[in-house]
Amino acid sequence: MFDLHNLFEDHRFERFGNRKFFGEIESHKIGVVLATKDDRYGNCALNKKELDGVRLAKREGKLQEAYVVAAKKNGGGMTFLGQIDADELESKLVNVKTKSGAFGEFFVLPPELGFPVSDDPF
């Protein structure tokens, strides 16, 4: 698993849209989609179409690795909260229903998934 703690500062990754990243590191093509947490809400939200897209790109051989990174919005930037393999997360979302939003269907990641680990101080 590639360590993505520095995703937002790592210039080897290019951002596409608001929540997608692509990087090629040591001949490994890596795709990342963000599950974002806003101060107004307690859980991260993950766009279903973006998750499906990064997983499809991996299955088709366009990527060697596909991840979901949980990130908290902080002003104009993002703070890394955690990462998980996209296929592993998909298997955990089997019983999680999507909601409809301005950007299409999305998952609200419940705490029982264990991802991301809570950023609460206690």
C-alpha positions in Angstrom: 0.0 0.0 0.0 1.3 3.4 -1.0 1.4 5.9 1.9 -0.7 8.9 1.0 -0.3 11.0 4.2 1.3 13.8 2.1 -1.1 13.6 -0.8 -2.0 17.2 -0.7 1.6 18.4 -0.7 3.0 15.7 -3.1 3.6 17.2 -6.5 3.7 13.8 -8.1 -0.1 13.8 -7.9 -2.2 15.8 -10.2 -5.7 16.9 -9.0 -8.7 16.4 -11.3 -11.9 18.1 -10.4 -12.5 18.6 -6.7 -12.0 15.1 -5.4 -9.8 13.0 -7.7 -6.0 12.6 -7.9 -3.7 10.7 -10.2 0.0 10.0 -9.8 2.6 7.8 -11.5 5.3 6.8 -9.0 8.1 4.4 -9.8 6.0 3.1 -12.8 2.9 2.6 -10.6 -0.2 4.4 -11.7 -2.2 5.4 -8.6 -5.7 6.8 -8.5 -7.3 8.4 -5.5 -10.7 9.7 -4.7 -11.6 11.8 -1.7 -14.2 11.1 1.0 -14.6 14.6 2.5 -15.6 15.7 5.9 -17.0 19.1 6.6 -17.3 20.8 10.0 -21.1 20.9 9.4 -21.3 17.1 9.3 -19.9 14.4 11.5 -19.2 11.8 8.8 -17.3 11.7 5.5 -19.1 11.7 2.2 -17.9 9.7 -0.8 -19.2 10.2 -4.3 -20.4 6.8 -5.7 -19.6 7.6 -9.3 -16.0 8.6 -8.4 -15.6 5.4 -6.3 -16.9 3.3 -9.2 -14.7 5.2 -11.6 -11.4 4.6 -9.8 -12.3 0.9 -9.2 -13.1 0.5 -12.9 -9.8 2.1 -14.0 -8.0 -0.4 -11.8 -9.9 -3.4 -13.2 -9.2 -2.2 -16.8 -5.5 -1.9 -16.0 -5.3 1.9 -16.3 -4.2 2.0 -12.6 -2.2 -0.4 -10.5 -3.5 1.0 -7.2 -6.8 2.7 -6.3 -7.5 4.3 -3.0 -10.0 6.4 -1.1 -8.5 9.1 1.1 -10.6 10.6 3.9 -9.9 14.3 4.3 -11.2 17.1 6.4 -11.9 20.5 4.8 -10.0 23.3 6.6 -10.4 26.7 5.0 -8.9 26.5 1.5 -7.1 23.2 2.1 -7.5 19.6 3.2 -6.2 17.6 6.1 -5.5 13.9 5.6 -7.5 11.6 7.9 -6.8 8.2 6.5 -6.7 5.9 3.5 -8.1 2.6 2.4 -7.9 0.5 -0.7 -10.9 1.3 -2.9 -11.9 -2.3 -3.4 -11.7 -3.0 0.3 -13.9 0.0 1.1 -16.4 -1.1 -1.6 -16.8 -4.5 0.1 -17.6 -2.7 3.4 -20.2 -0.5 1.8 -22.4 -3.4 0.7 -25.2 -2.6 3.2 -24.7 1.2 3.1 -27.4 3.0 1.1 -26.5 5.9 -1.1 -28.1 9.4 -0.8 -28.8 11.8 -3.6 -27.0 15.1 -3.7 -26.0 18.0 -5.9 -23.1 15.9 -7.4 -25.1 12.7 -7.7 -25.3 9.7 -5.4 -23.0 9.5 -2.4 -22.2 7.4 0.6 -22.2 8.8 4.1 -19.4 6.7 5.8 -20.8 5.4 9.1 -18.4 5.0 12.0 -19.0 1.3 12.1 -16.9 0.9 8.9 -13.8 1.8 10.9 -12.8 4.2 8.2 -11.7 6.8 8.7 -10.6 6.5 12.2 -12.2 9.3 14.2 -10.3 12.6 14.5 -12.0 13.4 17.8 -9.5 14.2 20.6 -11.1 11.7 23.0 
